[in-house]
Amino acid sequence: MKTELLVLGGGPGGYPAAFEAADHGMDVVLVDEGEKPGGVCLHRGCIPSKALLHVAALINESKESADWGVRFDSPEIDLDQLRSWKNGVIGRLTDGIEGLCKARGVKLIKARGEFTSSNSVEIKSADGSQETIEFQHAVIATGSSPVIPGPLRVDDPRVMDSTGALLLEEIPERLLIVGGGYIGLEMGTVYAALGAKVTVVELTSGLLPGADRDLVRPLKQHLDQRFEAIYLDTKVESLDAASNSVIAQLAGEGAPETAEFDRVLIAVGRRPNSEGFGLENTEVELDEQRFIKVDKVRRTTDSNLLAIGDVAGQPMLAHKATYEAKVAVGALAGEPVVYDPYAIPAVVFTDPEVAWCGLTETEAKASEREVNTFRFPWAASGRAQTLGRTEGVTKLIADPKTNRVLGMGAVGPGACDLIAEGVLAIEMGALAEDLAGTIHAHPTLSETIMESAEGLIGHPTHLFRKKR
């Protein structure tokens, strides 16, 4: 078989690349070894976790509503039905991708692909059949996999990675989560809402390393109430699978030396899937972290091959992969494209949600860059008051000389949607005056962005601070 473009990997980078190429009139073959396309994001990541987080938010809100005079009985959890609903969401979306492949004329091959040269891939189907596909160009979108450090590798189903946790086989009475990043905290939010006693162990001094501390603080306060324990500056030195529990050896101030758990989730990061599919038979080069080296249009050191998504470098985010897909295909089509985003949104779908984009205060401080920052507390937001969620904060970071918006952060319910306005402002080179002068609907949480901008240039309507 011969094709103009072969795409290896059917995740949020791969299938958009295939679709974009088909829309440009290219002959496209999409090779993905899953039973259904969609990759980790759709099957074992973004989508199933957000479905479960929606359920968690419903459970938590039913408890919080008692403060408003509305009381519900404790929920009855039907795990079989919950799993069925989650899997139904996944099924509908994967069926949609397959339908779009047919509509666009993209040939979808469900098989494992391995490069045999810079112009050919050997595919191996589950039934044992093999075939060689020759191509003019290929886009590598093979994604990433969870990392489990050597001392924590225990051959026991009770020790899970994120994939195992999303299977939701049971609600453990005691759950240990190793890692206080977004995966660990999101899954901890789900399991705590379903009734598990969750303990989080984080090696660094704070949750969500890399995020500004003022955004993490309201989340930490909520999690302190919902989780059994959070141990910072603490290391899980080993795990031992006993008959009735998994025993963890901990080392950190305030943490017990040993603790027993019914299940353990390892969520300490992911590694690129850059090995095991024949890159050694091409001219592709890897960097020190085993990411594929790419240029500004996502072309690798092999002129016939491009790489996008998690395998092509940080940040390892689905929406970054989709954006790269359009850049890579645009380059192949001869368009004047380049991968040079000013702002890539980062979102943590906990309760409350945390989101940021562009320059952070942490980065500004590290680079000794002078910035102006204004934080608008949601206690002054009419909409936040009506939601009973006044712990939130919205902040804008701007250049002190020009008032150009350089960064935005938000913590609170709906922060995942609010951040898009910040991304647009940064990409468009908007000034604080532009956001302050844009009419925002009332009462909405989006007004907190407008009032943050007002704070950068004067006084927000609903907050007054005396000038020093």
C-alpha positions as CSV (number, residue, x, y, z in Angstrom):
1,M,0.0,0.0,0.0
2,K,1.2,3.5,-0.8
3,T,-0.1,6.8,0.7
4,E,0.8,10.5,0.6
5,L,0.7,10.9,4.4
6,L,0.8,8.3,7.2
7,V,-0.2,9.3,10.7
8,L,1.0,7.0,13.5
9,G,-1.2,7.3,16.5
10,G,-4.9,8.2,16.8
11,G,-5.0,10.5,19.8
12,P,-5.8,14.2,20.1
13,G,-2.7,14.9,17.9
14,G,-3.0,12.1,15.4
15,Y,-6.6,12.1,14.3
16,P,-6.8,15.9,14.0
17,A,-3.6,15.7,11.8
18,A,-5.2,13.1,9.6
19,F,-8.4,15.1,9.3
20,E,-6.5,18.4,8.6
21,A,-4.5,16.6,5.9
22,A,-7.6,15.1,4.3
23,D,-9.2,18.6,4.3
24,H,-6.2,19.7,2.4
25,G,-6.8,17.0,-0.2
26,M,-4.1,14.6,0.8
27,D,-4.4,10.9,0.7
28,V,-4.2,9.8,4.3
29,V,-3.7,6.6,6.3
30,L,-4.2,6.7,10.1
31,V,-2.7,3.8,12.0
32,D,-3.7,3.3,15.6
33,E,-3.3,0.1,17.6
34,G,-6.4,0.7,19.8
35,E,-9.7,-1.0,19.2
36,K,-11.1,2.5,18.8
37,P,-9.3,5.7,17.9
38,G,-8.9,8.5,20.4
39,G,-5.7,7.7,22.2
40,V,-5.0,8.0,25.9
41,C,-6.9,11.3,26.2
42,L,-10.2,9.8,25.1
43,H,-9.9,6.3,26.5
44,R,-7.8,6.6,29.6
45,G,-7.3,10.3,30.4
46,C,-9.1,13.5,29.7
47,I,-12.6,12.3,28.9
48,P,-13.2,9.5,31.4
49,S,-11.6,11.6,34.2
50,K,-13.8,14.6,33.5
51,A,-16.9,12.4,33.3
52,L,-16.1,11.1,36.8
53,L,-15.1,14.6,38.1
54,H,-18.6,15.8,37.0
55,V,-20.1,13.1,39.2
56,A,-17.8,14.1,42.1
57,A,-18.8,17.7,41.7
58,L,-22.5,16.7,41.9
59,I,-21.9,14.7,45.1
60,N,-20.0,17.6,46.7
61,E,-22.5,20.2,45.7
62,S,-25.4,18.1,47.1
63,K,-23.5,18.2,50.5
64,E,-22.7,21.9,50.3
65,S,-26.4,22.8,49.5
66,A,-27.2,22.0,53.1
67,D,-25.8,25.5,53.9
68,W,-28.4,26.9,51.6
69,G,-31.3,25.1,53.2
70,V,-31.5,22.2,50.7
71,R,-30.6,18.8,52.1
72,F,-30.3,15.5,50.3
73,D,-29.8,11.9,51.6
74,S,-26.4,10.4,51.2
75,P,-25.9,9.2,47.6
76,E,-26.1,5.5,46.7
77,I,-23.2,4.6,44.4
78,D,-23.9,2.0,41.7
79,L,-20.4,1.4,40.4
80,D,-21.6,-0.8,37.5
81,Q,-23.9,1.9,36.2
82,L,-21.3,4.6,36.8
83,R,-18.8,2.7,34.8
84,S,-21.3,2.0,32.1
85,W,-22.2,5.7,31.8
86,K,-18.5,6.6,31.6
87,N,-17.8,4.0,29.0
88,G,-20.9,5.2,27.1
89,V,-19.4,8.7,26.9
90,I,-16.2,7.3,25.5
91,G,-18.0,5.0,23.1
92,R,-20.0,7.9,21.6
93,L,-17.0,10.0,21.0
94,T,-14.9,7.2,19.5
95,D,-17.7,6.3,17.2
96,G,-17.8,9.9,16.2
97,I,-14.1,9.9,15.3
98,E,-14.6,6.7,13.2
99,G,-17.5,8.4,11.4
100,L,-15.4,11.4,10.6
101,C,-12.6,9.2,9.2
102,K,-15.1,7.7,6.8
103,A,-16.6,11.1,5.9
104,R,-13.2,12.6,5.2
105,G,-11.9,9.6,3.3
106,V,-9.2,8.8,5.9
107,K,-8.2,5.1,5.8
108,L,-8.2,4.0,9.5
109,I,-6.1,0.9,10.2
110,K,-6.3,-0.6,13.6
111,A,-2.8,-2.1,14.0
112,R,0.6,-1.5,15.5
113,G,3.0,0.3,13.2
114,E,6.8,0.1,13.2
115,F,9.1,2.1,10.9
116,T,11.3,0.0,8.7
117,S,12.8,3.1,6.9
118,S,12.1,6.8,6.5
119,N,9.5,6.0,3.9
120,S,7.9,2.8,5.1
121,V,6.0,1.3,8.1
122,E,5.2,-2.3,8.8
123,I,1.9,-2.7,10.4
124,K,0.9,-5.7,12.5
125,S,-2.7,-6.4,13.1
126,A,-4.1,-8.2,16.1
127,D,-5.0,-11.2,13.9
128,G,-1.3,-11.6,13.1
129,S,-1.4,-10.3,9.6
130,Q,1.3,-7.9,8.4
131,E,1.5,-5.3,5.7
132,T,4.0,-2.6,4.6
133,I,2.8,0.9,3.9
134,E,5.0,3.3,1.9
135,F,4.5,7.0,2.4
136,Q,5.9,10.3,1.3
137,H,5.6,11.8,4.8
138,A,4.6,10.6,8.2
139,V,3.4,12.4,11.4
140,I,4.4,10.6,14.6
141,A,1.8,11.1,17.3
142,T,2.5,8.1,19.6
143,G,1.8,10.0,22.9
144,S,3.1,9.1,26.4
145,S,2.8,6.6,29.2
146,P,2.6,6.8,33.0
147,V,5.9,6.6,34.9
148,I,6.3,4.3,37.9
149,P,9.6,4.6,39.7
150,G,11.5,1.4,40.3
151,P,11.0,1.2,44.1
152,L,7.2,1.6,43.6
153,R,6.9,-1.1,40.9
154,V,4.8,-3.7,42.7
155,D,3.3,-6.6,40.8
156,D,-0.1,-6.2,42.4
157,P,-3.4,-5.0,40.9
158,R,-3.9,-2.8,44.0
159,V,-1.0,-0.6,42.9
160,M,-2.4,1.4,39.9
161,D,-1.4,4.0,37.4
162,S,-3.9,6.5,36.1
163,T,-5.3,3.9,33.6
164,G,-6.1,1.5,36.4
165,A,-7.6,4.2,38.6
166,L,-10.0,5.2,35.8
167,L,-11.3,1.6,35.6
168,L,-13.1,2.3,38.9
169,E,-13.1,-1.4,39.9
170,E,-13.9,-0.6,43.5
171,I,-14.0,2.3,46.0
172,P,-11.2,1.5,48.4
173,E,-11.6,2.5,52.0
174,R,-8.1,3.9,52.1
175,L,-6.4,5.2,49.0
176,L,-2.8,6.5,48.8
177,I,-2.0,8.8,45.9
178,V,1.7,9.3,45.2
179,G,2.1,12.6,43.5
180,G,0.4,15.9,44.0
181,G,0.2,17.0,40.4
182,Y,-3.0,17.4,38.4
183,I,-3.6,13.7,37.7
184,G,-3.2,12.7,41.4
185,L,-5.4,15.6,42.6
186,E,-8.1,15.0,40.0
187,M,-8.4,11.3,40.8
188,G,-8.2,12.0,44.5
189,T,-11.2,14.4,44.1
190,V,-13.1,11.6,42.4
191,Y,-12.4,8.9,44.9
192,A,-12.9,11.2,47.9
193,A,-16.3,12.2,46.7
194,L,-17.2,8.5,46.2
195,G,-16.3,7.8,49.8
196,A,-12.6,6.8,49.9
197,K,-10.2,8.2,52.6
198,V,-7.6,9.7,50.4
199,T,-4.0,10.4,51.4
200,V,-1.7,12.4,49.0
201,V,2.1,12.3,49.3
202,E,4.0,14.9,47.3
203,L,7.8,15.0,47.1
204,T,8.0,18.8,46.7
205,S,7.0,21.6,49.1
206,G,3.6,22.3,47.5
207,L,0.8,20.8,45.4
208,L,0.7,21.4,41.7
209,P,4.4,22.3,41.3
210,G,4.9,25.0,38.7
211,A,1.6,26.8,39.4
212,D,1.6,30.1,41.3
213,R,1.0,29.5,45.0
214,D,-1.9,32.0,45.3
215,L,-3.9,29.9,42.8
216,V,-3.1,26.7,44.6
217,R,-3.9,28.0,48.1
218,P,-7.8,27.9,47.8
219,L,-7.6,24.4,46.3
220,K,-5.3,23.2,49.1
221,Q,-7.8,24.5,51.7
222,H,-10.6,22.6,50.1
223,L,-8.6,19.4,49.8
224,D,-7.5,19.6,53.4
225,Q,-11.2,19.2,54.3
226,R,-12.0,16.4,51.9
227,F,-8.8,14.3,52.0
228,E,-7.7,12.2,54.9
229,A,-4.2,13.7,54.8
230,I,-1.7,15.6,52.5
231,Y,2.0,15.1,53.2
232,L,4.3,17.6,51.5
233,D,8.1,17.3,51.3
234,T,7.5,13.6,51.7
235,K,8.8,10.6,49.8
236,V,7.3,7.1,49.4
237,E,10.4,5.0,49.8
238,S,8.8,1.6,49.1
239,L,5.6,-0.3,48.8
240,D,5.0,-3.8,50.1
241,A,1.9,-5.8,49.0
242,A,0.7,-7.7,52.1
243,S,-2.3,-10.0,52.1
244,N,-4.9,-7.4,53.4
245,S,-3.2,-4.1,52.4
246,V,-0.4,-2.3,50.7
247,I,2.1,-1.1,53.2
248,A,3.9,2.2,52.3
249,Q,7.2,3.3,53.8
250,L,7.1,7.1,54.1
251,A,9.9,9.6,54.8
252,G,8.9,13.2,55.6
253,E,8.2,15.6,58.4
254,G,4.8,14.9,59.9
255,A,4.3,11.7,58.0
256,P,4.1,8.3,59.6
257,E,7.0,6.0,58.9
258,T,4.6,3.3,57.7
259,A,0.9,3.4,56.6
260,E,-1.5,0.8,55.2
261,F,-3.8,1.3,52.3
262,D,-6.3,-0.7,50.3
263,R,-5.1,0.7,47.0
264,V,-2.3,3.0,45.7
265,L,-2.3,5.3,42.7
266,I,1.1,6.2,41.3
267,A,0.8,9.6,39.6
268,V,4.3,11.1,39.4
269,G,4.4,11.9,35.7
270,R,4.5,10.5,32.2
271,R,7.2,9.6,29.7
272,P,7.1,10.0,25.8
273,N,6.4,6.9,23.8
274,S,9.5,7.3,21.6
275,E,10.8,3.8,21.6
276,G,9.7,0.4,20.4
277,F,8.3,1.4,16.9
278,G,11.4,1.6,14.7
279,L,12.8,5.1,15.0
280,E,16.2,3.6,14.9
281,N,15.5,2.8,11.3
282,T,15.0,6.5,10.5
283,E,17.1,9.7,10.9
284,V,15.0,10.8,13.9
285,E,16.9,12.0,16.9
286,L,15.8,12.1,20.6
287,D,16.8,14.7,23.2
288,E,18.0,13.9,26.8
289,Q,14.4,13.4,28.0
290,R,13.7,11.0,25.1
291,F,11.4,13.4,23.4
292,I,11.7,13.5,19.6
293,K,13.6,16.6,18.4
294,V,11.4,18.9,16.3
295,D,11.7,22.3,14.7
296,K,9.2,25.2,14.5
297,V,7.0,23.4,12.1
298,R,7.3,20.0,14.0
299,R,9.6,18.5,11.5
300,T,12.1,16.0,12.9
301,T,15.7,15.6,12.0
302,D,14.4,13.2,9.3
303,S,13.0,15.4,6.6
304,N,10.2,12.9,5.8
305,L,8.9,12.7,9.4
306,L,7.2,15.1,11.7
307,A,6.2,14.6,15.3
308,I,3.5,16.2,17.5
309,G,2.0,15.9,20.9
310,D,3.4,14.3,24.0
311,V,6.2,12.5,22.1
312,A,7.5,15.9,20.8
313,G,8.0,17.7,24.1
314,Q,6.4,19.7,26.9
315,P,3.8,20.6,27.8
316,M,2.2,17.2,27.5
317,L,-1.4,18.5,26.9
318,A,-4.0,17.3,24.5
319,H,-4.9,20.8,23.2
320,K,-1.2,21.5,22.5
321,A,-1.1,18.3,20.4
322,T,-4.2,19.3,18.4
323,Y,-2.6,22.7,17.7
324,E,0.6,21.1,16.6
325,A,-1.3,18.9,14.2
326,K,-2.6,21.9,12.3
327,V,0.9,23.4,12.2
328,A,2.5,20.2,10.9
329,V,0.0,19.6,8.2
330,G,0.0,23.3,7.2
331,A,3.8,23.1,6.8
332,L,3.4,20.0,4.5
333,A,0.8,21.9,2.5
334,G,3.2,24.8,2.0
335,E,1.4,27.3,4.2
336,P,3.3,30.0,6.2
337,V,2.8,28.4,9.6
338,V,5.0,28.1,12.7
339,Y,4.6,26.7,16.2
340,D,5.1,29.8,18.3
341,P,2.2,30.1,20.8
342,Y,2.4,32.9,23.4
343,A,0.0,31.1,25.7
344,I,-0.9,27.5,26.2
345,P,-3.6,27.1,28.9
346,A,-3.0,24.7,31.7
347,V,-6.1,23.5,33.5
348,V,-6.6,21.3,36.6
349,F,-10.2,20.0,36.9
350,T,-10.3,19.7,40.6
351,D,-12.8,21.4,42.8
352,P,-12.1,24.3,42.8
353,E,-10.6,24.3,39.3
354,V,-7.2,25.9,38.7
355,A,-6.2,27.4,35.4
356,W,-3.4,29.6,34.1
357,C,-1.8,30.7,30.8
358,G,1.0,32.9,29.5
359,L,3.6,34.3,32.0
360,T,3.2,33.2,35.6
361,E,4.4,35.2,38.6
362,T,6.7,32.3,39.4
363,E,8.4,32.6,36.0
364,A,8.5,36.4,36.2
365,K,10.3,36.2,39.5
366,A,12.7,33.6,38.4
367,S,13.7,35.7,35.3
368,E,13.7,38.9,37.3
369,R,11.1,40.4,35.0
370,E,9.2,43.3,36.3
371,V,5.4,42.9,36.0
372,N,2.2,44.4,37.3
373,T,-0.2,42.0,38.9
374,F,-3.8,42.4,40.1
375,R,-5.9,39.8,42.0
376,F,-9.6,40.1,42.1
377,P,-11.2,38.1,44.9
378,W,-14.4,36.3,44.0
379,A,-15.9,37.4,47.4
380,A,-16.5,40.7,45.5
381,S,-18.3,38.8,42.6
382,G,-22.0,38.8,42.6
383,R,-22.1,35.6,40.6
384,A,-19.7,33.8,43.0
385,Q,-21.8,34.8,45.9
386,T,-24.9,33.3,44.3
387,L,-23.0,30.1,43.7
388,G,-21.8,30.0,47.3
389,R,-18.2,29.8,46.0
390,T,-16.4,32.9,47.1
391,E,-13.0,31.3,47.6
392,G,-11.9,32.0,44.0
393,V,-9.4,34.5,42.6
394,T,-8.8,35.8,39.2
395,K,-5.5,37.6,38.4
396,L,-3.9,39.3,35.5
397,I,-0.3,39.9,34.9
398,A,0.7,42.8,32.6
399,D,3.8,44.6,31.3
400,P,4.3,47.7,33.6
401,K,5.1,50.0,30.8
402,T,2.6,49.1,28.1
403,N,-0.2,47.3,30.1
404,R,0.0,44.5,27.6
405,V,-1.5,41.3,29.1
406,L,1.2,38.8,29.7
407,G,-0.5,36.1,31.8
408,M,-3.7,35.1,33.5
409,G,-4.6,32.8,36.3
410,A,-7.9,31.7,38.0
411,V,-9.0,29.4,40.7
412,G,-12.7,28.6,41.3
413,P,-15.5,26.7,39.6
414,G,-15.5,27.4,35.9
415,A,-11.9,28.5,35.8
416,C,-11.3,26.0,33.0
417,D,-13.7,28.1,30.7
418,L,-12.6,31.5,31.9
419,I,-9.0,30.9,30.9
420,A,-9.8,31.0,27.2
421,E,-10.3,34.8,27.4
422,G,-6.9,35.2,28.9
423,V,-5.3,33.0,26.1
424,L,-7.1,35.1,23.4
425,A,-6.0,38.4,25.1
426,I,-2.4,37.3,25.2
427,E,-2.3,36.0,21.6
428,M,-4.0,39.2,20.3
429,G,-1.6,41.4,22.2
430,A,-4.5,42.9,24.2
431,L,-3.9,45.6,26.8
432,A,-5.5,45.7,30.2
433,E,-7.6,48.7,28.8
434,D,-9.0,46.3,26.2
435,L,-10.3,43.8,28.7
436,A,-11.5,46.5,31.1
437,G,-13.4,48.3,28.3
438,T,-15.1,45.1,27.0
439,I,-18.6,44.7,28.3
440,H,-19.0,41.4,30.2
441,A,-22.4,40.0,31.0
442,H,-23.7,40.5,34.5
443,P,-23.8,38.5,36.7
444,T,-21.1,36.2,35.5
445,L,-17.7,35.0,36.7
446,S,-16.2,36.4,33.5
447,E,-16.7,39.9,35.1
448,T,-13.8,39.0,37.4
449,I,-11.5,39.2,34.4
450,M,-12.8,42.7,33.5
451,E,-12.4,43.9,37.1
452,S,-8.9,42.4,37.3
453,A,-8.1,44.5,34.2
454,E,-9.7,47.5,35.9
455,G,-7.5,46.9,38.9
456,L,-4.4,47.1,36.7
457,I,-5.3,50.5,35.4
458,G,-7.2,52.0,38.3
459,H,-9.9,50.7,40.6
460,P,-12.3,47.8,39.9
461,T,-16.0,48.7,40.4
462,H,-16.6,46.2,43.2
463,L,-13.3,46.6,45.1
464,F,-11.6,49.6,46.5
465,R,-8.2,49.9,48.0
466,K,-6.6,53.1,49.2
467,K,-3.6,54.2,47.3
468,R,-0.3,53.9,49.2
